[in-house]
Amino acid sequence: ELSSVHLKPHITEKETDAQAARAYVFLVHPDANVRDVASAVAHVYKVTPIRVNMVNMPRKVVRNVRTGQVGTKGGGKKAYVYLKKGDNITIT
């Protein structure tokens, strides 16, 4: 289902370097699978991905330096979407 994918571009230094290899990185819903992401990218950006890789990002326990309180951050799922030569996605 396209509405459950929630494509959100993930823009960091590492992901900007990945665009040289025609790879675009999106934060997606944890329940999304490769086929869901591929069809959502095709529908939203009007390009056909040639490969989609998924990476689960673990939650991390962090401690606030000032107060000493412990909490969690992060977690989720990333999708690396590879496009053929000539296709590109404009991310703003």
Buried (B, 14 or more C-beta within 10 A) or exposed (E): EBEEBBBEEBEEEEBEEBBEEBBBBBBBBEEBBBEBBBBBBBEEBEBEBEEBEEEEEEEEEEEEEEEEEEEEEEEBBBBBBBBEEEBEBEBE
